[in-house]
Amino acid sequence: TASNEKSRPSAMPKADDTAQLAAAVRAVQAGDLSLRKAAAQFGVSRGRLQRRVTGEVALLARNGPKPTLSAAEEQRVLAAVEQQPPSERSVEHIQQLILHVAGDRALPEGFPSKRYVNRLMERQRAAAPAEERETRKDDPDDQLEALKASLHLKYVAACRETFESAFFPLSGPEIAALGANGNTSEHWELVLKTSEHEPLRTNRIRGCSFHERVVLGRFGGDAHDVDGVPFAPGVYNSALSNVVVLDDALVLDTLVLRNVVLDERACVIKCGSVTCSASAPATCGNGNVLHVGVETGGRDLCVVADMPFACEAPESVGEAEVRGDSEFLKKYQAAVDAYVVAIQAPMAIVARNARVRGCSRVEGSFVGEHALLEDCDVANSTILSTAEEPSVVQTKSIVRDSIVQWNSTVEALSVVENAFLCDASHVERHGVVMNSVIGPNTSVAEGEVTSSFVGPFVGFHHQALLIASVWPQGKGNVGYGANVGSNHTLKAPDQELFPGEGVFFGLGCNVKFPSNFVKAPYSVIATAVNTLPQLVTMPFSLINTPGHVVSSLSPAINEISPGSLYELVTLAGEVPPKTRIRQCLSDLVEMKAEVAKKAVDGKARDDARGQRIIPDYLDVHKPAASEDVVLQAQRFARCL
């Protein structure tokens, strides 16, 4: 931090002292304790606490000389460390990151020492909330609390500070060289550089027009590889306005770049406009409200980029037992509101190593590390990405008002609007996703998903329709021509569907709303079947058209045949053992005793019906609790 403590010099606080101070600051900022009570309860100086609560001094500030790295620079180092795999988080590797962030400034001899690196990491761990240190990831309350310490928030804060920082003016010879290279500006005093002592590489800045404030980094690094052709870093044939271009980034043949931070090694090539509005802070799709289930509202879900799937799932924030939990709903909304305030920024961000190529428009968005945006249109959205899990939006696709999490793909003329794509999800081949959540490892191709909450491992690979469906359990399939979307009552789209876990909607079926298949997991709706509004409670069943006429029943009523649990065991063996799913996703086989109990209930109903029809039914049929298939399912569940 640039500020020093206003008390007599003392030794750097110990890690546990910093932890107490951090806890005290959080208690005061949350309104749980007054300054006096927090200082007494956590055993810290009231003066030290007050300076940190008011923002006069940063949380990790120390007494004595001004630190070598600012708080923003330390956050950049820590964010970069967290993005690396554990094998690359050695002290030596962190030292190299620190030197890279420090740039060409004069550094103390021996800086950064191993002791400095260790203390930096200790301060970070100590300042983290206790819930994060305990890594309790399964509790929704803990997941909401963890949003406050999001690395994404820290990275955006570091970029915001960089965007608003003071930089260094150009020298007269540098301005003359830029002018000779075909660059123009009406206010050269607003064209700045990131390095005070290193001359600007003017030979790598050509044919540009600079408007308002423009900051240029050092462009002496390795060339960018663009489809096998090297392009030197720099700024070429583009118009820039209120932009920060950091070290070794590349801007080439772009019509307008305005209110943007390009982090190190990012590139923007042959785009129409990459901009952010100056009239209001960008939220990049965070805080958007999705109308899942009932299109007219009632199960609305407010989302942010870091929200885990388990915390979004309607079974966590939408089902009746939790919808009545006003305390949790208040916590959820408060966490979202705080996140949205923290994420706001006056600029768009193209993160390290991100590539934006041939896009007609990228507006008010966050483009994550190593992400690829190519020949697409992206507005008010967040594209999360890492080197290990890069996200891709390409081939004339449109993403608007949406969150796209890690390792996700939107391609081939697809449209994603006001949606949340969880990690490893795909929208492709003209797929349309609107007002919906798409769970991890779910793919939507050619069809349309509207106002739905779709869970993990759902196959949707053909022209089909899924509307107003609450399906957090997922693991099912939507076949070609399936119309799962009869949500109108001739007045308003106010009906909804609850598919069960693993339900298979066959080719050309028509599912009428309202319907509930939650207690019929892994059931199959056969080809060309029309289902009436209904509640089905028979697991692993086949729902078909009637095989014969029963005079006392309407021909529209479906025929239901009991299925086999053996297909469940087969499906379990098909799940890749190392499938990468984030904190919230359960494996396909995690059905546990609840589903086994549903199988027993279904078999018991078969037995009751059978006794009424066949006199010696009990003599030839085992009780439900003794059936081999039920026992196998129970044994399988106990092993999970």
Secondary structure, 3 states (H helix, E strand, C coil): CCCCCCCCCCCCCCHHHHHHHHHHHHHHHCCCCCHHHHHHHHCCCHHHHHHHHCCCCCCCCCCCCCCCCCHHHHHHHHHHHHCCCHHHCCHHHHHHHHHHHHCCCCCCCCCCCHHHHHHHHHHHHHHCCHHHHHCCCCCHHHHHHHHHHCHHHHHHHHHHHHHHCCCEECCHHHHHHHHHCCCEECCHHHEEECCCCCCCCHHHEECCEEEEEEEECCCCCCCEEECCEEECCEEECCEEEEEEECCCCEEECCCEEEEEEECCCCEEECCCEEECCCCCCECCCCCCEEECCCCCCCCEEECCCCCCHHHHCHHHHCCHHHHCCHHHHHHHHHHHHHHHHHHCECCEEECCCCEEECCCEEECCEECCCCEEECCEEECCEECCCCCCCCEEECCCEEECCEECCCCEECCCCEEECCEECCCCEEECCCEEECCEECCCCEEECCEEECCEECCCCEECCCCEEECEEECCCCCEECCCCEEEECCCCCCCCCCEECCCCCEECCCCEEECCEECCCCCCCEECCCCEECCEECCCCCCEEECCCCCCCCCCCCCCEEECCCCHHHHHHHHCCCCCCCCCCCCCCCCCCHHHHHHHHHHHHHHHHHHHHHHCCCHHHHCCCHHHCHHHHHHHHHHHHC
